[in-house]
Amino acid sequence: MSIMDLIEKSKKKRQQKVREKVLKNVAIGAAIGTTLGAAAGIFLAPKSGKENREDLIKAAKELPEKAKEMVEKTKEKIEEVKEKIQERKNKTADEHEVEL
């Protein structure tokens, strides 16, 4: 394994870590955005205070389940991206072996 191969391998690892971090941040942002959107919808809805409180309580009870669903979807997406990265990595490795 040459120095160039080691440098390339290191570069790919850094890029993969950056991608994973970006996906994680996107998931967190989506969860926060969903929560804030739901809260804004409740508070800005033309309902009485009592109805708003009831809706808020209902939304608060549903929030953990929605968060779990979003986390699961995010995990699935991350796994898909990891698989694609691994496939590309293997393809690139195979191509380099052919050249050698």
C-alpha positions in Angstrom: 0.0 0.0 0.0 1.5 3.3 -1.1 1.5 6.6 0.7 -1.1 7.9 -1.8 -3.4 5.0 -1.0 -3.1 5.8 2.7 -3.8 9.4 2.1 -6.8 8.6 0.0 -8.1 6.1 2.6 -7.8 8.7 5.3 -9.5 11.3 3.2 -12.5 9.0 2.6 -12.8 8.2 6.3 -13.0 12.0 7.0 -15.6 12.5 4.3 -17.7 9.6 5.7 -17.6 11.1 9.2 -18.6 14.5 7.8 -21.6 12.9 5.9 -22.7 11.0 9.0 -22.6 14.2 11.1 -24.5 16.1 8.4 -27.2 13.4 8.4 -27.5 13.5 12.1 -27.8 17.3 12.2 -30.5 17.2 9.5 -32.4 14.7 11.5 -32.2 16.8 14.7 -33.2 19.9 12.7 -36.2 18.1 11.2 -37.3 17.0 14.7 -36.9 20.5 16.1 -38.7 22.0 13.1 -41.6 19.6 13.4 -42.0 20.3 17.1 -41.9 24.1 16.6 -44.3 23.9 13.7 -46.8 21.9 15.7 -46.5 24.2 18.6 -46.9 27.3 16.4 -49.9 25.7 14.7 -51.6 25.1 18.1 -50.9 28.6 19.4 -51.9 30.4 16.2 -55.1 28.4 15.6 -58.3 30.3 16.1 -59.5 28.3 19.1 -60.3 29.0 22.7 -57.6 28.7 25.4 -59.1 25.5 26.7 -59.1 23.9 23.3 -55.5 25.0 22.7 -54.4 23.5 26.0 -56.1 20.2 25.2 -54.5 20.2 21.8 -51.1 21.0 23.3 -51.4 18.2 25.9 -52.4 15.8 23.1 -49.5 16.9 21.0 -47.1 16.6 23.9 -48.3 13.0 24.5 -47.8 12.2 20.8 -44.3 13.8 20.6 -42.2 10.9 22.0 -43.7 8.5 19.5 -43.2 10.9 16.6 -39.6 11.5 17.7 -39.0 7.7 17.8 -40.4 7.4 14.3 -38.2 10.2 13.1 -35.2 8.6 14.7 -35.9 5.3 13.1 -36.4 6.9 9.7 -33.1 8.7 10.1 -31.3 5.6 11.2 -32.6 3.9 8.0 -31.4 6.7 5.8 -28.0 6.7 7.5 -27.7 2.9 6.9 -28.7 3.4 3.3 -26.0 6.1 2.9 -23.4 3.9 4.6 -24.3 1.0 2.3 -23.9 3.3 -0.7 -20.6 4.6 0.6 -19.4 1.0 1.2 -20.5 0.0 -2.3 -18.6 2.9 -3.9 -15.6 2.1 -1.7 -15.6 -1.5 -2.8 -16.1 -0.5 -6.4 -13.2 1.9 -6.2 -11.0 -0.7 -4.5 -11.9 -3.3 -7.2 -11.0 -0.7 -9.9 -7.6 0.0 -8.3 -6.9 -3.8 -8.0 -7.5 -4.1 -11.8 -5.0 -1.3 -12.4 -2.3 -3.0 -10.3 
